[in-house]
Amino acid sequence: MTVSGRFTLLVALGVVPIVLLGSSPAVAGGILALWLLLSVGLGVLDLALAGSPRAVRLERSLPTRVRLGETLTSLLYITNSGPRRLRALVRDAWQPSAGAGNNRTSLTVPAGERRLVSLPLTPFRRGERRVDRVTIRSYGPLGLWARQATLEAPGRIRVLPPFNARKHLPSRITRLKELDGRTSLLVRGQGTEFDSLREYVRGDDVRSIDWRATARHHDVVVRTWRPERDRRVVIVIDTGRTSAARIDNETRLDTAFEAALLLAALASKAGDRVDMIAFDRRVRGRVQGAQGAELLSRMVDTLAVIDPELLEMDWAGVPAQVRAITSQRALVVLLTSIDAAGASTALLAVLPQLTRRHTVVVASVTDPTTLQATHERADREQVYRAAAAERALLDVARVAAAIRQQGADVVTGPPAELPPRLADHYLALKLAGRL
Amino acid sequence: MTTLAGTDAVATTPTLRAAARRSRFWVLAGVGALLVAIAATLLAGAGSGGGTPLAADNAAPAGARALAEVLRQQGVHLTTAKTLDEARTLAAASADPTLFFTDPNGYLSNDQLSTLAGLAPRTVVVAPDFLLLQTLAPSVGFGGVADSFDGPGARCDLPAAIRAGGVAPGGKTLSLPADSAERGCFPSGRGSFAVVEVALPSTELTLVADDGIFSNEEITASGHAALALGLLGASADLIWYQPTLADVAVTGPPSLGELTPGWVTPSILLFAVVFLAAAVWQGRRLGPLVAENLPVIVRASETMEGRARLYARSNARLRALDSLRVATVQRLATRVGLSRLASLDDIVLAVSALTGRDPAEVRFVLVDGVPARDRDLIAQSDLLQDLERAVIDASGLPATAAASAAPPASPPATTTATDTPTAPGRMDL
């Protein structure tokens, strides 16, 4: 139960008769008492005539998925099953990060009828956003007093990672096709596979002429090549505590998701099989054996609900996880962070196990503010800051050198750059036939 | 599509009845505690010795109910008065009244005291104060406390005093000058008496010095009871007058309360109610708060900032400069075409050859200079940047090394740190 602003105003209006008619304290006191009695009496009458906020049926209609940054509409149908008209203020209690804005709607539902409350939602955080309750405040016909009840009406939407890096996909696919031999430019590399023989046309690389076939056909014949296909790519995403760090208003984990999605999209276009696990001390998410469009949808679905855990990454468990996915030679991409030497000891310890069987790429986000800090040396504070930044960069460089020494590749970049750089590195490996 | 159709939605807000049932224990406990508190207050109030001293209805040790009851039993018509006006009305209604008067708080002014003296034929004043003595009996003074009284008997001709025979020692006394016309009873030497009788034109004034004589506690001691009954029971009507605050004359300008119109106080009350209603209106929440687990937000650069503050707080100038130097040397090594692992001397020589600077000067910048103060540190850092820019200029644009400030056309990927030109004007520091 509650009162409205109108009731407050009604009580306040009592000052008029008190001032006009209250000549003596006793008369004025009597008017005060009568006015309060009148106000409360009207309020009680209003309350008795208000429709019950409990006699309400609720239905929801929600899309199940939405990309982060997009807007969806949440539909809530309110059916008044009570005998009286419902003059209601309805609050659809979405979680704050569902981005509901003003979630209060006032509407009138006659007895036995149904009304629609539509609420635009723009979620600003990845993951599963929920709504559990709807609160209805039902005013009486005079709008003085109101009844209020909170009703259960659960609903949920899954907010998927934005995959902003997909803008880099077309150019990478074009370059992939260039590798593929479908265009006039033929690419030869150490690991490319023999595809077919065809007649020489002007512009072909003379080195690709197959002399034995030319002798047999009495015409100049060249060999064509195509990149390897059906290789395995295993993406391991570190969801441990270091992935919670925020760089450029984005956690490392979110950047890792972007990079993983771009790489997976590119690799599945290139005909490779992509598997992914998100891991810290246990597996937080796993996508295995999916192909094509299903791969990406399963990946975003799995990644949507993964948040950084405040746990130390268990690197010793990673080789076993990779072994469980494939026993073949594969490209293993570790999306993690390279910080100080001390923090990367565990990673360095298990790298030989991985590099012995697989091609390993370690991808890490770098902080552009650190790089920026090395240039700002105007005063004492800034010089010390620049020194600390240089020290941090040296640490990263040392760890990166150690990783390279173990036989793995290192790809680093600021949040916006890391996904395309990882994709480029993949293309470079493909070109070199190192998959 | 999530559908909850068919039945009414389940309400999580408890109904009024359910809320009442749930909070029944606490309501009952609160009421019980209130009852206990009220009962305890009442019991404690009954046992305490409060009340007005010498009031006719006060049964506490300081009261005088015992005396009043005995007087009533003896047929004396006792009426109490709280103001001078009441006392005057009662006196006017009676044929032959006796006035009992005590005023420990000194409420009455000397005009009122003069009026008092004319009310009844007999007036008994207990514990007179200075103002009363000045007004009605100027020759009577205060006599101090009597340790003992002289001999048996009242030693005066007041009938009630003669019948009483004596009063208990230890009470206050009044003093009379040796040649005064007033009579004193129960002398205690040096001209001080327990009871003084003053004959005024309008009344027979009896001053009883000590208020203990009439009190419940001491009325039975010595001859107190006989003295009190003799003085107060002289006539059929007794007016028991004890002044209250209502007797105090109102002086000065009218108070704020008298000046305000009648509607002001009710209006203030009304606005208190409006305030309450507005508090409920604005304070009632539209349903419970929604909980959400939020991720931890840690800025990745915090470790770097923390290390910078550690350097600054401990004045680790050389260590800070070393970090800057190692980074610069590595970048310079790549820039002049040496490996990252090249020896420092080689790099110094290569850099000096490229820029045309003195090797000793380059070596001072890259290795030898020790900053003694923070100013030196900043200067050294500037020199490092200066040198690095010179190397970039020299290596990036070898043909026109003199032409400065043009950024290198296509820097190698490993030297991204040096791509951004430093801000001009910064060298002033």
Contacts between the chains, C-beta under 8 A, distances in Angstrom:
chain1	res1	chain2	res2	distance
A	2	B	280	6.1
A	2	B	281	7.0
A	2	B	284	3.9
A	3	B	277	5.5
A	3	B	280	5.1
A	3	B	281	5.2
A	3	B	284	7.9
A	4	B	281	6.2
A	5	B	278	7.9
A	5	B	281	5.5
A	7	B	277	6.0
A	7	B	281	7.1
A	8	B	274	6.0
A	8	B	277	4.4
A	8	B	278	4.8
A	8	B	281	5.3
A	11	B	270	7.1
A	11	B	273	5.7
A	11	B	274	5.0
A	11	B	277	5.3
A	12	B	270	7.5
A	12	B	271	7.5
A	12	B	274	4.6
A	14	B	270	5.2
A	15	B	267	5.4
A	15	B	270	5.8
A	15	B	271	7.5
A	18	B	263	4.9
A	18	B	266	5.2
A	18	B	267	5.5
A	18	B	270	6.4
A	19	B	263	5.0
A	19	B	267	6.7
A	22	B	261	8.0
A	22	B	262	5.5
A	22	B	263	3.6
A	22	B	266	6.1
A	23	B	262	5.7
A	23	B	263	7.8
A	24	B	262	4.3
A	25	B	262	4.3
A	25	B	263	8.0
A	25	B	265	6.0
A	25	B	266	7.1
A	26	B	262	7.6
A	27	B	262	6.8
A	28	B	262	5.0
A	28	B	263	4.3
A	28	B	265	7.4
A	28	B	266	4.1
A	28	B	267	7.6
A	29	B	265	7.6
A	29	B	266	5.1
A	31	B	266	7.0
A	32	B	266	4.1
A	32	B	269	6.0
A	32	B	270	5.7
A	35	B	270	7.4
A	36	B	270	7.8
A	36	B	273	6.3
A	53	B	11	8.0
A	54	B	8	6.7
A	54	B	11	4.9
A	54	B	15	7.8
A	55	B	8	5.8
A	56	B	8	6.2
A	56	B	9	5.8
A	57	B	4	7.1
A	57	B	5	6.0
A	57	B	6	7.3
A	57	B	7	7.0
A	57	B	8	5.7
A	57	B	9	6.3
A	58	B	4	5.3
A	58	B	9	4.5
A	59	B	2	7.6
A	59	B	3	5.2
A	59	B	4	5.7
A	59	B	5	5.1
A	60	B	1	7.3
A	60	B	2	4.4
A	60	B	3	7.4
A	60	B	4	7.0
A	61	B	1	4.8
A	61	B	2	7.3
A	62	B	1	7.2
A	62	B	2	6.2
A	79	B	5	7.7
A	81	B	8	5.8
A	89	B	286	6.9
A	91	B	286	4.6
A	91	B	287	5.5
A	93	B	287	5.6
A	93	B	288	7.8
A	93	B	290	5.0
A	94	B	290	7.1
A	95	B	290	5.4
A	95	B	292	4.3
A	96	B	290	6.9
A	96	B	292	5.9
A	97	B	292	6.3
A	97	B	294	7.7
A	104	B	286	6.9
A	132	B	290	7.4
A	133	B	12	6.4
A	133	B	287	6.2
A	133	B	288	7.2
A	133	B	290	7.9
A	134	B	9	7.3
A	134	B	287	7.9
A	135	B	286	5.2
A	135	B	287	2.9
A	137	B	286	6.1
A	148	B	13	7.0
A	148	B	284	7.4
A	148	B	286	7.4
A	148	B	287	7.8
A	149	B	11	4.8
A	149	B	13	4.5
A	150	B	11	6.6
A	150	B	12	4.9
A	150	B	13	4.6
A	150	B	287	4.7
A	150	B	288	6.5
A	151	B	9	3.9
A	151	B	10	6.7
A	151	B	11	5.3
A	151	B	12	7.1
A	152	B	9	6.0
A	152	B	10	4.6
A	152	B	11	7.6
A	152	B	12	6.0
A	153	B	4	6.2
A	153	B	9	5.8
A	154	B	2	7.3
A	155	B	2	5.2
A	244	B	295	6.7
A	244	B	296	5.4
A	244	B	298	5.6
A	245	B	298	5.1
A	245	B	299	7.1
A	245	B	300	3.8
A	246	B	297	5.7
A	246	B	298	6.1
A	246	B	299	5.3
A	246	B	300	6.2
A	247	B	299	7.9
A	247	B	300	4.7
A	247	B	301	7.9
A	251	B	295	7.2
A	252	B	300	7.2
A	307	B	295	5.6
A	308	B	295	6.5
A	308	B	296	7.3
A	310	B	296	6.7
A	339	B	303	7.7
A	365	B	300	8.0
A	367	B	300	4.9
A	367	B	301	5.4
A	367	B	304	7.7
A	369	B	301	4.7
A	369	B	304	8.0
A	370	B	301	6.1
A	370	B	304	5.6
A	371	B	416	7.5
A	371	B	417	6.3
A	373	B	301	7.7
A	373	B	304	6.8
A	374	B	327	7.2
A	374	B	417	6.2
A	375	B	420	5.7
A	375	B	422	5.8
A	375	B	423	8.0
A	377	B	378	7.1
A	377	B	381	4.8
A	377	B	382	6.9
A	377	B	385	6.7
A	377	B	422	7.9
A	377	B	426	7.3
A	378	B	423	8.0
A	378	B	426	5.6
A	378	B	429	6.3
A	379	B	378	7.1
A	379	B	429	7.0
A	380	B	312	6.9
A	380	B	374	4.9
A	380	B	377	7.3
A	380	B	378	6.5
A	381	B	308	7.4
A	381	B	312	6.3
A	383	B	320	6.9
A	383	B	324	7.9
A	383	B	377	5.8
A	383	B	378	5.4
A	383	B	381	4.9
A	384	B	308	4.7
A	384	B	309	7.6
A	384	B	311	4.4
A	384	B	312	4.4
A	384	B	320	5.5
A	385	B	304	7.5
A	385	B	305	7.0
A	385	B	308	4.1
A	386	B	324	6.5
A	386	B	381	6.9
A	387	B	308	7.0
A	387	B	311	6.0
A	387	B	319	7.7
A	387	B	320	3.5
A	387	B	321	7.0
A	387	B	323	4.4
A	387	B	324	5.3
A	388	B	304	5.0
A	388	B	305	7.3
A	388	B	307	4.0
A	388	B	308	3.8
A	388	B	311	6.2
A	388	B	320	7.6
A	388	B	323	7.3
A	389	B	304	5.5
A	389	B	308	7.6
A	390	B	323	4.6
A	390	B	324	5.4
A	390	B	326	7.4
A	390	B	327	4.0
A	391	B	307	6.6
A	391	B	323	4.2
A	392	B	303	7.2
A	392	B	304	5.0
A	392	B	307	7.4
A	393	B	327	6.5
A	393	B	417	7.3
A	394	B	323	6.9
A	394	B	326	6.1
A	394	B	327	6.0
A	394	B	330	7.8
A	397	B	330	7.8
